[in-house]
Structures are given as structure tokens and as C-alpha cells.
């Protein structure tokens, strides 16, 4: 997804909100709300190019918009039965506690950005003349929702998102007929690998030859798998940091490809996590080298696409090299996507698809994040000796890749279920990336604006999003050691701090594989009383966020979402209920 920055009004905010504003701009444009017009030259010291950089004007531009362009948000009275309450002036309800009066907090850039968004034709047609900002919608009092009811609804939606992404729901429809006169070899890697191979074996004709090897994460064997005979072997290895079991599995897979002919069929079952589970270092590198690089990448905050560019070029099996080993056989890759954009070359570092990245790009990413490599790897990347197979390479002439499950499908399934429950649903995007806590703050600001002003969506409503955020950890040896938790709980901790106990907003975020980071939880909940309960228990949300200990925070409140491995993986699921 191309990077999109919010236009000029978002740049008139305190510096710590700038990243959130960019994420907000991307989300608002995805849902088609509109865009903020560029600011005219000379107003508030911002150039006419819309870049948001200060020009020759005042050192600090006012965050308030010009009076002629500003539209007052509407304060809607909850439970009154009236769609329209009284209009207020500026939407700046919360000031930045870290700065002097006049500095704005997260709700301020959001309110001003929304105030400048042009209405869609449907919104203009539906607005009452008395208030040009109000969006129509049913009024539901906060008291009509119980905490248990809100939690149950959000959990039901998470379960539905996971259900439609499970391999048994769709894999059989993508299987080809057995090859005539040839054999069928099954290879695969990923956290959904066990469920994928189980679905394949159940659908494959009993009299057709079938063999192979699939590797999945420890603890992700399908229930009862070891108690029955199977035609395809399933083994386990470590994730997210690779281990020797993953290296042995990769070596065995390459050995199984020897002797394949044009009459043979290779079915590759690929899902998220496969990059770590298939760990076969290039000649001259050791497993310890790969582990060190992987740990550094995980802590760097780099997006998944960048991390996998590096992983491909240090691997003897990823980045299309498995497909090259399978040639001249036909290769059909069935992919469950866990990456923003569903790009096959990024999913599990693309072992069976062409790699558009280069050695030079991998080297630049390593240098940008200060990640060291052994001399042999540095020389190989600089010379291009470890370049991966590219689009157009003859080894892909008989290779096909199909994405059979993706984050968008799961979000749409959850949205359909919520609509059946009578809620208006808005799916922001399935490709949202960024620092987890910042993305959480932006989602919180959006939900708060919906509840307070009915913009950009009227409440009650449900806001859904997906994607893969990141948590940037401090370098080893600097400051306090980080706590526990993954990107879903860190997202929620950032959201809770931004909401500050706003009534009528509940949130759930979880990784659809059932494992948030390396912990035993999928995610957690945020409720209107999250911070109040934490304060009563002597637990500081701000301190836990500073230490990246979201697991400890939500664990202390009993608000962790624990599902166990789901046997699939379509990235993050986030849902905010606004009433």
C-alpha cells in the first residue's frame, strides 16, 4: 500500500502526534471519507505545496483552522433520542499534558482533520439543514450496553474472522487433479501448516500417490495428528527465532525435490511464520548468524516486507529458491496471507515465487538499522553473489501461486456478522502498518470523534482494521529490559491511554494465529473502565507502555484474550465498538 500522509491540518499538531496523523490519513482515505484540502500559501506559515512543512510564517502555527473554513463539530446528547445536539466551536476537548496550554493532544488533530473533510454526496443529502456536521444514525444510550455484552460481541467477531480463514474452509476447492503418470509431492511451512496439510489429506483421493514434508510451529499440530497414520510428514520447529529443527526440515525438503520431472506435481502449503520455520543459511553463514540477524530485525521495528527482503537473501531456500529446486515439475503454491497487501513474495519470504528485491536493498536495510553481518555475507551482498531468482526466470515457467485466505476476507466476514447484529460497520483497511502504540492512539482518536461528533461515522458503529504493526524495542544494554507482550496488546495499551476512560467505547485486538508475539495470549480487551481498574490495582498504564509490558498490564486486569493456536494466520484483527 503506498504511503499516504495527511494533508496540512494534521501537521499543525504537536510532534508526537505526527506519525498518528499519517496513519489516520491513510485510514480515512481507504474508507473514502475524503481528503483534507491543501492549505493556501501564507496561512499559518505552511507552504501551498501541502507538504505540511513550515515556511516563512510564525515559528508555531496555530492548530485552529481559518474561521471561514472551519465547521463546528456537533456534540450529540447520549440517550436523549435527539440526533442533533448543540454545536460546539473547536473540538479540542483534551490538551496535551506534556506541553504548555495550546499544544494539542491526539483528539485535536483528528477533530480538525475531520472538520475539513468534504462531505460525500450521501452525507450531504442526509444532513439536516440545522447542523451541517451531523451524520444521521440511531441513538443508543451507553447504558443500553453492558460490559459483558460488548465483550461477547467483540469475541464473536474475532472468532468469525478466524473461522473463515481456517484451511478446512477453503483449501479443498483449490486442489488440482492428481497428475497422470507422475507423483504428487507436498512441501510447506507456516503456522497454518498443520491444518493445511490435514485439509489436503482429507480431500486428496485415497488411491492417488501423495508424500511430502511440512513444518509448523511448536504446539501447532492438529489435534490427534500423531495418533493416526499420514501420507505427508508434519514436523515442528521454532518461531519467530529459527532453530536447528527448522534447518533440518529445510534441508530435507530440498532433498525431496531431487529427481522431480515434468510429469510431477508439487503442492506447496505456505502461511505466515514460514520464513522462520524454513531456516537454511546460505553457504558461509551459520544458524547462529541467522538467529542473531533475525532477533535484530524483530527488535528493529522494520515492516515485514523489509525484514523479509533481508531474510530471502540470506537463505538457501526462500526468495524463489525452493521453486528453482522443484523445476521442471509443476509447482502450485497455496498461500494464506499474513502480510499487508497479500504480496506472495512477502508471505513467508516467498520460497516459491519470484523475488523483486535485490542484494543491494537487503544490504541497505541492514545498514539502516545497524545490523551487523559476518564478512562473507557482506561481501556476497555487495557483489550480488547471493541474488535471488527474479520475475521471468525460467524456473517459474510452471509455477503458480494462489492466495486462498487473506486478512480482507476475515474482516469482511466479521463485518457481515456485525451487520446481522444491527451495527453499522466501517472497515478502515487490512493494510495498516506503523508503531503499534501510535496506531492504537489513532484508532482511539477516531472512535472518540465518532462518539462525540458523529464524524466520520455516526454511532453506534463498529470500526474494524487489520494489517501488521510493529513494536520497536530499545537496543540491548540501553535502559530497562523490555517486558512481555506483542503488537496487539501494545496497540491496545496505546489506545487505552488515548481514550482516557471515554465511556461507550470497547476494543479488542488480537493476532489471528492465537499468539501475540511469543506469548500465550492472542490479544486483549480495552473497556471504558480499563484505566480506572488499573489505577485501583496500582498498575500504571504509562509505565507498562514505556517498558513494552502490555502483557503484564492486561494480565494484571484479567483482560488477556487467550484462545490457543488457531491453526491459521491472517494477521492482526482489531475491532472498536462505539455506542
Protein Blocks (a to p, Z undefined) as FASTA:
>chain_A
ZZddddfklmmccfklmmmmmmmmmmmmmnonaccddddehihhiafkonopacfbcfbd
cfbdcfklpccdddddehklpabdcddfbfcfbccfkbcehiacfklmmmmmmmmpccdf
klmmmpcfklmkbccdddddfklpcfklmmmmmmmmmmmmmmmmpmklmmmmmpccddeh
iacddddedjklmmmmmmmmmmpcfkbcceddddddehiacehklmpccfbdcdddddfb
dcfklmmmmmmmmmmmgopafkbccdddddehklmmmccddehiafklmmmmmmmmmmno
pafklmmmmmmmmpckgghlmmmmmpccdcddddddfbehiiaklggoiambccfbdfkl
mmmmmmmnopacdfklmmmmmnommcccdehiaklmmgccddfbdfklmmmmmmmmmmmn
opacddfbfcbgcjfklmmmmmmmmmmmmmmnopabdcddddddedjdddddddehiajd
ddeddfklmmmmmmmmmnnopghiacddddfklpghjafbfbdcddfklmmmmmmnopaf
klmmmnopmklmmmmnopaccebjnhiaebjadddddZZ
